[in-house]
Amino acid sequence: MIKDKLLIGIDPDADKSGIAVKCDLFTKLSNLTFFELFDLLSSYKETRENIEVYIECGFLNKGNWHKTNGSNSVNAQIGQRTGANHEVAKKIVEMCKYLGIMCYEIKPTRSKVNSDFFKQITKIEKRTNQEQRDAYMLIYGKK
């Protein structure tokens, strides 16, 4: 078993969640479906001892912040997508507990990070999307 600490940040999404995996030797950013994520976590659990997963849990924020000045239909669609993402976050927490992996539910508090700023602070030059950057920011600075 590999003993180096493995940090995993997850920005849950109903379609594909943003995933950031960081160890001393590497950093990997990707977008995975729910079951691809299950396979990834299962494989890490088999080969590593020290895994910490940080999950952005928007359901920890209170309030109806998704309401816009748009139509009721637009507000309903936004609410539906938000609720679906919240449920995925809850299921990922449940998945980690099922697999026996230490996980932390993180309340979203920081604003989005754009690509240029992300490259500046992380030195990761590859192309990234918002979900990957959000996932990485959950583990940024952690040891």
C-alpha positions as CSV (number, residue, x, y, z in Angstrom):
1,M,0.0,0.0,0.0
2,I,1.2,3.5,-0.9
3,K,1.3,5.7,2.2
4,D,1.7,9.2,0.7
5,K,-1.3,11.3,1.4
6,L,-3.7,11.6,-1.5
7,L,-6.0,14.6,-1.7
8,I,-9.1,14.6,-3.8
9,G,-11.3,17.6,-4.4
10,I,-14.8,17.1,-5.9
11,D,-17.1,19.7,-7.4
12,P,-20.3,17.7,-7.7
13,D,-22.5,17.9,-10.8
14,A,-25.4,15.9,-12.0
15,D,-23.7,15.1,-15.4
16,K,-19.9,15.0,-14.7
17,S,-18.3,16.2,-11.5
18,G,-15.0,18.1,-11.5
19,I,-12.3,16.1,-9.9
20,A,-8.8,17.1,-8.7
21,V,-6.4,14.5,-7.4
22,K,-3.2,15.7,-5.8
23,C,-0.3,13.8,-4.3
24,D,3.3,14.8,-3.8
25,L,4.3,13.4,-7.2
26,F,1.3,14.4,-9.4
27,T,-1.8,16.4,-10.0
28,K,-4.7,15.2,-12.1
29,L,-7.7,17.2,-13.2
30,S,-10.7,15.5,-14.8
31,N,-14.5,15.4,-15.1
32,L,-16.1,12.1,-14.2
33,T,-19.6,10.6,-14.1
34,F,-20.9,9.3,-10.8
35,F,-19.9,5.7,-11.5
36,E,-16.6,6.7,-13.0
37,L,-15.9,8.5,-9.7
38,F,-16.9,5.4,-7.8
39,D,-14.5,3.3,-9.8
40,L,-11.7,5.9,-9.2
41,L,-12.3,6.0,-5.4
42,S,-12.5,2.2,-5.2
43,S,-9.2,1.8,-7.0
44,Y,-7.4,4.3,-4.8
45,K,-8.9,2.7,-1.7
46,E,-7.3,-0.6,-2.8
47,T,-3.8,0.8,-3.3
48,R,-3.5,3.7,-0.8
49,E,-3.8,4.1,2.9
50,N,-4.1,7.9,3.4
51,I,-6.9,9.4,1.3
52,E,-8.8,12.6,2.1
53,V,-11.7,13.7,0.0
54,Y,-13.1,17.3,0.1
55,I,-16.5,17.7,-1.4
56,E,-18.2,21.0,-2.2
57,C,-21.6,20.8,-0.6
58,G,-23.8,23.6,-1.8
59,F,-26.7,22.3,0.4
60,L,-24.8,23.6,3.4
61,N,-25.6,27.2,2.2
62,K,-29.0,28.3,3.3
63,G,-31.4,30.5,1.3
64,N,-33.0,30.7,-2.1
65,W,-30.0,32.3,-3.8
66,H,-30.8,30.7,-7.2
67,K,-33.8,32.9,-7.8
68,T,-33.3,35.4,-10.6
69,N,-35.4,38.2,-12.1
70,G,-36.3,35.8,-15.0
71,S,-39.5,34.0,-15.5
72,N,-40.9,31.3,-13.1
73,S,-39.9,28.7,-15.7
74,V,-36.2,29.8,-15.7
75,N,-36.2,29.9,-11.8
76,A,-37.7,26.4,-11.7
77,Q,-35.0,25.1,-14.1
78,I,-32.2,26.7,-12.0
79,G,-33.7,25.2,-8.8
80,Q,-34.0,21.8,-10.4
81,R,-30.4,21.8,-11.5
82,T,-29.2,23.1,-8.2
83,G,-31.2,20.4,-6.3
84,A,-29.8,17.7,-8.6
85,N,-26.2,18.9,-7.9
86,H,-27.0,18.9,-4.1
87,E,-28.2,15.4,-4.3
88,V,-25.1,14.2,-6.1
89,A,-23.0,15.9,-3.4
90,K,-24.9,14.0,-0.7
91,K,-24.5,10.7,-2.6
92,I,-20.7,11.3,-3.0
93,V,-20.5,11.8,0.8
94,E,-22.4,8.5,1.2
95,M,-20.1,6.8,-1.3
96,C,-17.0,7.9,0.6
97,K,-18.4,6.6,3.9
98,Y,-19.4,3.3,2.2
99,L,-15.8,2.9,0.9
100,G,-14.3,3.9,4.3
101,I,-12.6,7.0,2.9
102,M,-12.2,10.1,5.0
103,C,-14.3,12.9,3.6
104,Y,-15.0,16.5,4.4
105,E,-18.2,18.4,3.5
106,I,-17.1,21.9,2.4
107,K,-19.5,24.8,2.4
108,P,-18.9,26.9,-0.8
109,T,-17.7,30.3,0.3
110,R,-15.1,31.5,-2.3
111,S,-15.8,33.0,-5.6
112,K,-15.0,31.4,-8.9
113,V,-11.4,31.3,-10.1
114,N,-10.7,32.2,-13.7
115,S,-8.2,30.3,-15.8
116,D,-5.4,33.0,-15.7
117,F,-5.5,33.3,-11.9
118,F,-5.7,29.5,-11.5
119,K,-2.5,29.1,-13.7
120,Q,-0.8,31.9,-11.7
121,I,-1.3,30.4,-8.3
122,T,-1.1,26.6,-9.1
123,K,1.5,26.7,-12.0
124,I,-0.8,24.2,-13.8
125,E,-0.6,25.2,-17.4
126,K,-2.9,22.7,-19.0
127,R,-6.4,23.8,-20.1
128,T,-9.0,23.5,-17.3
129,N,-12.7,24.1,-17.0
130,Q,-14.6,25.7,-14.1
131,E,-15.5,22.4,-12.4
132,Q,-11.9,21.2,-12.4
133,R,-10.7,24.5,-11.0
134,D,-13.4,24.5,-8.3
135,A,-12.4,21.0,-7.4
136,Y,-8.7,21.8,-7.2
137,M,-9.4,24.9,-5.0
138,L,-11.0,22.6,-2.4
139,I,-7.6,21.0,-1.8
140,Y,-5.3,23.9,-2.7
141,G,-2.9,24.6,0.1
142,K,-3.7,21.4,2.0
143,K,-0.9,19.0,3.0
